[in-house]
Amino acid sequence: MSHVQDQSTESTPDEQRTDEPATAAATDAARTRKRRRTAIIVAVAVLVVAAVVTAVLAVRVSASTPAEAVSATAPVPIDVAHVPDGTKIGVVVTLGDGEGAQWDDAAQGALVAQRRLELGGTDVQLVTKNDGGSVDGARKAVEALASDGVSGIVVATSGEHVRGAFAAAADAGIPVVAPYTTGDDDAWSTAPSTDSVAAALQVALGDAGSPLLVDLGGGAPSGVRFAHVLDATRAPDLGALATTIAQRTGAAAGSTDATSTDDQDGSAQEGAQDGSAQDTTEQAAPDSDAVVVSGAGARQGALVAALQEANVTAPVVLTPEATSPAFAAALAQAGGSLSGTFRTVGVETDDARALSSDAEGRAMSAFLGGVRVLADDADAENLTGDRTFDEVAAVADARSHDAVVALVTAVGAARSTDPAEVSDALTGLDLGADDGLAGPALDFGSQQALADPAGVLAASAQDLGLRPAAASEDDGATPALVWFSDSTD
């Protein structure tokens, strides 16, 4: 198992072999011992996951509705035949504070796929590049991956800048799977479609007759109408913004200290969605009965913490970026409570899927078993090699995992590492739980590979016990929320 950091190269296993019989025998013996240790870890991980899921299911179902426990034999290894030696899959991430950086930790699920494939007898190399959150950076990252000879690329970031990656990959003839953003003609998207996100947001708003959009930089969700819009893309004081929102929703109508966002930055076009009115008063009268927050996960998390402090009681709906690890991390860092009520839209790709006794539940259980196996490896690092895997194990997600599984399955179907042949093979794939996916089924016959529509999701800070025991935040661990389908809608 190996993964390559940005700006680095590693020799292949074939290059490291020697013709010395004694050395070869010693190497084989070492590999045998490693596989035995790994097999023991896998067995223990699956048994632990199954036991915990059984216990949780016992609590969630009534005595009159017995549920089948998730099978303890859920296979953690993934078996993909005919994958050539030396196969490389590229992973594009955004580090730092750039656009799309909210998905960096979630993208570590790609490593879980790599380890599960290794356990199934398929060695795949992951080559990681940082795009810096810019169009030019995304283009250069893909060009570097093309030079490295990758057969496919997972673009594990989001935002307008990813179009640079898509275009560069199309020029190079390399297939791209994008788990966190809608695609285009040059990429396959495994995120919910724009239309289904809009429909789910409308459901989440329920009977709200005067919703307020707070735009933190994500723009207005397409297909959703808002009575009022606060342009807060350049609002540095989220506390003051939260006070304004409290006033607009009637939670702090008597306050005279805060001014509207329009007066703070002088550029916001706040008012009716058609732009016919601009609010220039120092205090806004209550006019909104629900709030939609649009923007990067970190900004959403920080604002939600401020809304908690301002005692905003109106329904707050978040855009899908809130499902990124950055949302919970920013919320906690800002002093907010992870035990609050959070709602967003999307499809179920989180740990709660493992509580189901069907094939999808067992598939998620197997993924979580893979997370445990990798976290128990003291030598395992994250994609860029600057943190140990156990520091990100709590938030490595199934979406990046499934993107890698899909591309490697296409390599096996093509029996080739040639990107053009892999792309052709990917087009014919219809994958599900039996193929190693942990999340919803994917049909790559369409560029919108995820057919499941988005629904309303709620979040819980409760530890389901399905991942490795989280290290403390002081040790660098990322706080996590579990998103699950909100049956109230």
N, C-alpha and C positions, 0 to 999 in steps of 0.2 A: 504494500500500500504506500502510495506516495502522493503528495500534492505539491504543486509548484507555486512559489510566491511570485509576486510581481517583480520583474527585473531579475529573476533568478533562473538557473537551469540546473537540471539534475540528470545524471546518467541513467540509462535504462537498466533493468535487471539483466538483460543479455550482455551488456557491456561490463557488468560487474562479475560475470562468471569466469571461472578459470578452468583449465584443462587438467589441473592437478587432481588425481583421484582422491587423495586424502582430504584435500580441501573441499571437494565436492561432497564427499561423504559427511564431513562435519557440517556443511551447509544444509544438507538434507536432514540431518538429525536435528539441527536447530529449528528448521521449518516445521518438522514433525512435532517437536515440543511446543512450538508456538501455536500450531493448529489445535493441539490437545487442550492447551490453556484456553484458547479462544472458544473452543466447543463447550468447555465447562462454563465459561462466562455467559455464553449464549443461553445455555440451558437454565442457568440460575436466573438470568434476566427475564426470560419468558415466564418462568414459574412465578417470579415475584409479581410481574405485571398481571398475570392471570389471577393470582390470589387477590391482588388489590382490586381489580375490576370486579371480581366476583363479590367482594365485600361491598363495593359501592353500589353494584346492581341490587344487592339484597336490600339496601336502604331505599333505593329509588323506586322499586316496584312494590306493589301491594301483595299480600299473601295470596290473593285470588288471581293474580296475574304472574305466574312464575316466569322467570327469564332464564334462558340458557346462558351459562357463564362463557366468557370468551375462552376459546380453546387454549390449553396450555401448550399445544403443539403448533401454534401459529408459527410458521417458518420465518425466522429472522433473515436467513440467507436469501438472496435473489439469484435465480438461475437464468442466465441469458446465454443461449448457445451461439456459436459461430462468431464471437467477437474476436477480431484479430489482435495478436499481441501488439503492444505499443499504442493502443487506442488512447487518444487524448480528447478530453472535453474541456472547452474553455468556459470560464465563469467571469462575467463582468460585474464588479461591485462598485459602489461609490463609498469612499472613506471620508472621514472628517465631517464637515458641515455642508457638503455640497448637496444639490438636489438629488433625492433618491437615497441618501445615506441612511434613512430610517430602516432600510431592508438589509443592511450589512449583517447584523446578527442572525436574522431569519435565514439568510442565504447559507448559513452553516449546515442546513439540512442536506446540502449537496454532499457534504462529507459523510453523512450517514448513509446515503445511497452508495457512495464509493465503497464504504466498509461492508455493507450488506452484499454488494456485488462481489467483493473479494471473498467473502465467506462462501459465496456460491460458486467460486472457482473462476471468476472473471476479474482480472486486474485492469483497472482503468486509471489513467493519470488525469488529475484535475490541474489545469493551468489557470491561475487567477490574475486578472488585471484590474487596476483601479482606473476608472474613467474620470475621476475628479468632479463629476457632476456637470460637465459641460459637453456641448455638441462636439467640439473638436477633440476633447478628451475621450469621448465615447468612440469616435471614429478611429483615433490612434490606438485605443485598446483593442479594437477588433482587428486592425491591421497587424498589430503585434501578435495576436492569437493566430491569425492566418499564417504568419511567418513561422510560428511554432508548430504548425501542422495539425491543428485541431480538426476534428470531424464534425463538430457542432458546438454551439455556444448557448449558454444560459445567461440571459441578460437579467441579472438579479438586482435591478434597480428600477426606478420609475421617473416620470417627468418628461418634459418636452425634449430634454437632451438625448433621450434614448433613440430618437429618430436618427441621430448620427451613427449610432451603432447598427441600427437596422439597415441603413443605406450602405454602410461599409461592408456589412456581411453579405448583402445582396450582390454587391460588386464582386466580392470574392467567391460567391457561390456557396456560402456556408449556411446551413440551416440554423435558425435561431428560435429558441423557446423563451417566452417572457412570462414568468409566473406572477409578476406584480403589476403589470400594466397592460392595457389593451394594445393589441398589435396592429399591424397594417398588412399590406400585400407582401411585405418583406419579412414577416415574422409570424410565428404561431403564438397566440396568447392563451394562457391557461388561467387568466383572471376573468371575473364575470364581465359580461358585455356592458357597454355603456347604457343601453336601453334597459337591461334588467336591473342595473344599479339605480337608475332613475325611478323605475317602477317600485323597487323596494323602499327607496327613500320616501316615496309618496305614501306607502303603506305605514312606514314608521311614523310619519307625521300624523296619521290617523285623521281625526276630525278638526285638526288645527285650521283655523280660517285665516290667520294672519301670521304666517311663519316669517321669521327673520333669518336671513343668511348672513353669517359672519365669515367674511372671506379673508382667511389668513395667508392666502397665496395659492390656494387650490382652484380658484375660480368658481363660477356658478355651475353646479352639476347640470349637465345637459338634460333637458326634458322635464325639469322641475321648476315650477313657478313659485316665486317668493313675493310676499307683499312688501317687504322692506329688505334692503341690503346695506350692510356696514362693510365698507372696504377697509380692512385692517391689515393690508399687506405690508404697510410701513408703520404700523403702530407698535412702538417699542415698549410702551407701558401697558402690560396685559392686565394689571390691577385696575387701572383707570378704565380700560376697555370692559372689564367684567362689571364694573360699577355702572357703566353706560347700559350694558345688556340687562343688568338688574332693573334699572329704571325703565327700560323699554318693555320689560316683561312684568312690571308691576311689583317686583320684589323690593325695590328701594325707591319708590316714587317720591318720597319726601326729601331725598337727599339733594343738597344744593352745591356740593363740593366738586362733583365731576362734570366734565364737559363731554360733549359727544365726540366720537372718533373723528368726525369731519373737522372739528376745530383743533384736534391734536396734531394731525399731520397736514391739514390744509389741502389734501388732494382727494379725499374720499368722495365718491358720488353716492351718498346715502339717500335713500328714499324709495319710491316705488320702483319696481324692476324696469319699468320703461324709461327711467331716468328723468321723469317729468318734475320731480321735486328734489331739492337739496336742502337738508336740515342744517341750519346755521344757528340754532338757538343753543344756549348754554346748558339747558336741561331738556332732555327728551321726555315727552309724556308717554305713559304706557300705551303701546300700540301693537304688541306682538304676543302671541300665545304659545309659540314654540320657537326653538332655535336650531338651526343647522350650522355646524362648524365645518368649514372646508379648508384644508391645508395640510402641510406636512405633519406627520405623527407627533413629532417633538413639540411643535407649536400648539397642536391640539391638546396635548397632555398638559402643557404649562397653562393654557387658558382654562381648561377644566378645573385645575387646581384653584385658579383665581375665581372661577364661578362658584366653587364650593365655599370659598372664603366669603364671597359676596351673598351667599345664601339664595342663589337663583333656584327657584323651584319649578319653573316652566320646563316642559320636556326639552331635552337637549339630544339631538341626533348628530352623530359624527360621520364623516365620510370614510371610505374603506381604509384610508391610510392609518386609521386608529388601530387596525389589527396588527400593525407593525410593532416590534418590541420597543421602538422609540417612544411610543405613546405612554406605556406604563412607566418607562424609565424617567421620562420628563415629568410625569405626574408625581411620582415619588420624590424626585429631586426638588420639585417646587413645594413640597410639603403637603401635597394633596393626599386624599385617602383612596387606596386601591379598592376599598370595600364599597365605594359609591355605586350608583346606578349608571351604567354606561350602555349606550345602544348605537349600533352602526349597521351597515348592510354588507352582505357578502355571502359566501357559501361556507359550509362547515369544513374546515381543514385542520381543526385543532384537536387537542387531546380528548375532548368530550366525545368524539366519534368512537373512541375505544370502549365507551360504556354500552355500546350497542352489541347485541349478540349475533348480528348477521355477519356476512362476509366482509363488509366495509369496516365493522368494528374490529374484527380479527386482523384486518390489514393495518389499521392504525396501531393496534396492539403490537404487531410485528415491527412497525416503524419505531415505536417507543422502546421496544426491546433493543433495536439497533442503536438508539441514542444511548441506552445504558451501556451497551458493549463498548462503544467508542469513548464514553466518559470514563469508563474503568481503565482505559489505556493511558497510563501516565505519560506516554510519549506523544499522544495525539494532540495536535495543535489546530487552531482555526485556519481558515483558507489562506490568510496572509501571514501566518506563522508568528504573530505578535502576542497571542494569548493561547492558553491551553484550552482544549475543547471543553473541559468540564466547566469552564467559566461561562460558556455560551450554551451549554446543554439544555438549559431551561427554556430557551427561545428558538433553538434551531428548528425550522418548521418543515412541514410536509410539502409545501408548494415547491420549494427549491429542490427537495428530494425527488419529487415526481418528475420534474423537468429533466434531471439527470437520467433517471430511469428510462424516460421516453427516448432520449437521444441515444443512449446505449442500446436500447432495444432496437432502434432503427439501424444502428451499426451492425447488430447481429443479423437483422433481417436482410441487410444489404450484403453481409459477409465481406464488407469492405470498409476501409477508413476514408475512402474518397468522399469529400463533402457532397458532391453532386449525387452520387449514388445513395448516400445516407439521406439526403433530402427527398429523393424519390421514394425511398422506403418509408420515411416518416409519414408521407402523405397517405399511405395505405394503412396506417396503424389506428386501431380502435382499442384502447387499453383500459383495464379496470383493476379491481382488487386482486384478481388471480394473476395479474402480470407484475405485481409488486408495488402498484400505486398505493399510497396511504390515504390520498384524498379522493375526490370525485372522479368518475370515469372521464376519459379524454378521447375525443375523436379528431384525429389530425387530418381528416378529409376536408376540414374547413380551417381557415386561418384562426377562427374563433373556436379553439379546440375544446373549451369547456362549454358543454351544452346546458348544464344545470343553471337555472336562473338564480340571481341573488335573492336572498331573503333577509329578514331582520335578525340581527345577532345581538345577544346580550353577553355581558362579561362577568366573570367571577374571579376573585383573587384566591379562592380556596384551592389548596394544593391537593390534587387528586391522587397524589402518591404514585403516579405513573412514570415519572422521570426520576433521574438520580437526585438524591437529596441536594438541594440548592446550597451552594456556598453563600456566605453572608455577603451583603452588598459591599461591605468594607473590603472584601477580598476580590472585588471586581465582578461579582455575579450581577446579572441583569434581572431586575424584578419582572415578574411575568403575570399576565392575565390569561384566562382561558375563555375563548369566545365560543358560544354555542347558539344553536337556533332558539329564538325567542318564541315559544309556542303561544304566547298571549296574543300574537298577531296572526 
